[in-house]
Amino acid sequence: MAEEKSAYVLVVHVHEFDDGSEDLKIIGLYRTEERARAAVERARTLPGFRDTPDGFSVVPYELDVTGWTEGFTTEE
C-alpha cells in the first residue's frame, strides 16, 4: 500500500538588507492556503513586517519529503 503524502502551506518572510544579505523568518505551516493567507494579512500589520509587506511567500509544502537531496553550492 502506498503511503499518502500530507500537503500543507508554508509561509515565510524574507527581508533583504541594503548590503544584499537576507533574513528569512518562518511564519508558520498551515493546513490550507486560506489559513496561510490570513496569517500573512495579520503579520503585515506588525512592526518590521509592515515595512516590507512584499517579503511574504506562501508555498505548498509536503511532510515527510526530504529537500536538498543534491546538496548545495554557494556563489561568492
Contacts in CASP RR format, 6 or more apart in sequence:
PFRMAT RR
TARGET T0000
AUTHOR 0000-0000-0000
METHOD contacts of the structure
MODEL  1
MAEEKSAYVLVVHVHEFDDGSEDLKIIGLYRTEERARAAVERARTLPGFR
DTPDGFSVVPYELDVTGWTEGFTTEE
3 64 0 8 1.000
5 62 0 8 1.000
5 63 0 8 1.000
5 64 0 8 1.000
5 65 0 8 1.000
6 62 0 8 1.000
6 63 0 8 1.000
6 64 0 8 1.000
7 60 0 8 1.000
7 61 0 8 1.000
7 62 0 8 1.000
7 63 0 8 1.000
8 29 0 8 1.000
8 30 0 8 1.000
8 31 0 8 1.000
8 60 0 8 1.000
8 61 0 8 1.000
8 62 0 8 1.000
8 63 0 8 1.000
9 29 0 8 1.000
9 30 0 8 1.000
9 31 0 8 1.000
9 32 0 8 1.000
9 33 0 8 1.000
9 35 0 8 1.000
9 36 0 8 1.000
9 58 0 8 1.000
9 59 0 8 1.000
9 60 0 8 1.000
9 61 0 8 1.000
10 26 0 8 1.000
10 28 0 8 1.000
10 29 0 8 1.000
10 30 0 8 1.000
10 36 0 8 1.000
10 58 0 8 1.000
10 59 0 8 1.000
10 60 0 8 1.000
10 61 0 8 1.000
11 26 0 8 1.000
11 27 0 8 1.000
11 28 0 8 1.000
11 29 0 8 1.000
11 30 0 8 1.000
11 36 0 8 1.000
11 39 0 8 1.000
11 40 0 8 1.000
11 43 0 8 1.000
11 56 0 8 1.000
11 57 0 8 1.000
11 58 0 8 1.000
12 24 0 8 1.000
12 25 0 8 1.000
12 26 0 8 1.000
12 27 0 8 1.000
12 56 0 8 1.000
12 57 0 8 1.000
12 59 0 8 1.000
13 24 0 8 1.000
13 25 0 8 1.000
13 27 0 8 1.000
13 43 0 8 1.000
13 49 0 8 1.000
13 52 0 8 1.000
13 55 0 8 1.000
13 56 0 8 1.000
13 57 0 8 1.000
14 22 0 8 1.000
14 23 0 8 1.000
14 24 0 8 1.000
14 25 0 8 1.000
14 55 0 8 1.000
14 57 0 8 1.000
15 22 0 8 1.000
15 23 0 8 1.000
15 25 0 8 1.000
15 48 0 8 1.000
15 52 0 8 1.000
15 55 0 8 1.000
16 22 0 8 1.000
17 23 0 8 1.000
27 39 0 8 1.000
27 40 0 8 1.000
27 43 0 8 1.000
27 56 0 8 1.000
28 36 0 8 1.000
28 39 0 8 1.000
29 61 0 8 1.000
30 36 0 8 1.000
30 39 0 8 1.000
33 58 0 8 1.000
36 58 0 8 1.000
37 58 0 8 1.000
40 56 0 8 1.000
40 58 0 8 1.000
43 49 0 8 1.000
43 56 0 8 1.000
44 50 0 8 1.000
44 53 0 8 1.000
44 56 0 8 1.000
49 56 0 8 1.000
END
